[in-house]
Amino acid sequence: MIRINLFKRVVEMLDRLENEIEMLERHLEVLNAVVVGEPVGISKLSEVTGHSKYKVRYSLRILEQEGLIKPSPYGAITSAKISEFVQNYEHLLDQFLKKLSEVKANYRIERD
């Protein structure tokens, strides 16, 4: 019983992590589309990224809250913080991947 509950929790945690990674991927895709096409509106971003307007709008809201983009009368544009973000985000992703690799290598579960 304990193994089943633990297994279920691990699977749920990995599912949530996968969902968060997919959302991060969408945010980065929308951000890249803003960088390339600024100023750019929701409809164009939806067309370019293939995501629904609802998801694009949510990503824009998150990116604006993080200070990476700002609205303009003609659509979303990047903010001054974008340069710092571009310089640092790959390093942050590398750290995350390193941590995941460590977890995978250090916490192998042996079968009975």
C-alpha positions in Angstrom: 0.0 0.0 0.0 2.8 2.4 0.9 4.6 1.7 -2.4 1.4 2.4 -4.4 0.8 5.7 -2.6 4.4 6.8 -3.0 4.4 5.8 -6.7 1.2 7.8 -7.2 2.7 10.9 -5.5 5.9 10.6 -7.6 3.8 10.4 -10.8 1.7 13.3 -9.8 4.8 15.4 -9.0 6.4 14.5 -12.3 3.1 15.4 -14.1 3.0 18.8 -12.4 6.7 19.4 -13.3 6.0 18.4 -16.9 3.1 20.9 -17.0 5.2 23.6 -15.6 8.0 22.9 -18.2 5.4 23.1 -21.0 4.1 26.4 -19.7 7.7 27.7 -19.4 8.3 26.6 -23.0 5.2 28.5 -24.1 6.2 31.6 -22.3 9.6 31.5 -23.9 8.1 30.9 -27.3 5.8 33.9 -26.9 8.7 36.0 -25.6 10.8 35.1 -28.6 8.0 36.0 -30.9 7.7 39.4 -29.2 11.5 39.9 -29.5 11.4 39.0 -33.2 8.2 40.8 -34.2 7.7 43.7 -31.8 5.4 45.4 -31.6 3.1 42.4 -31.9 -0.5 41.8 -30.9 -2.2 38.8 -29.4 -3.7 37.6 -32.8 -0.4 37.6 -34.5 1.3 35.9 -31.6 -1.4 33.2 -31.6 -0.9 32.7 -35.4 2.9 32.6 -35.1 3.2 30.4 -32.1 0.2 28.1 -32.8 -1.2 28.7 -29.3 -4.7 29.9 -28.5 -5.3 33.6 -27.9 -6.2 32.6 -24.3 -2.8 31.0 -23.7 -1.0 33.8 -25.4 -2.8 36.4 -23.3 -1.8 34.4 -20.2 1.8 34.2 -21.2 1.9 37.9 -22.0 0.5 38.7 -18.6 3.2 36.5 -16.9 5.9 38.1 -19.1 4.7 41.6 -18.2 4.5 40.7 -14.5 8.2 39.6 -14.8 9.0 42.9 -16.4 10.2 41.4 -19.6 7.6 43.0 -21.9 5.3 45.9 -21.8 2.2 46.9 -23.7 2.2 49.6 -26.3 -0.6 51.0 -28.5 0.6 48.7 -31.3 1.2 45.5 -29.3 3.6 43.9 -26.9 7.2 45.2 -26.9 10.3 44.1 -24.9 11.4 46.0 -21.9 14.9 47.1 -20.8 15.1 43.9 -18.7 15.2 41.6 -21.7 19.0 41.9 -22.2 19.7 40.8 -18.7 17.2 37.9 -19.1 18.7 36.7 -22.3 22.2 36.7 -20.7 21.1 34.7 -17.7 18.3 32.3 -18.7 20.4 29.7 -20.4 22.6 29.5 -17.3 19.5 29.0 -15.2 18.2 26.2 -17.5 21.6 24.6 -17.4 21.5 24.6 -13.6 18.1 23.0 -13.6 19.2 20.3 -16.0 22.2 19.6 -13.9 20.0 19.2 -10.8 17.7 16.8 -12.6 20.7 14.8 -13.8 21.9 14.6 -10.2 18.5 13.4 -9.0 18.4 10.8 -11.7 22.0 9.6 -11.0 21.9 9.7 -7.2 18.4 8.4 -6.5 18.0 5.2 -8.5 15.5 2.9 -6.8 16.6 -0.7 -6.7 13.9 -3.3 -7.3 13.4 -6.1 -4.8 
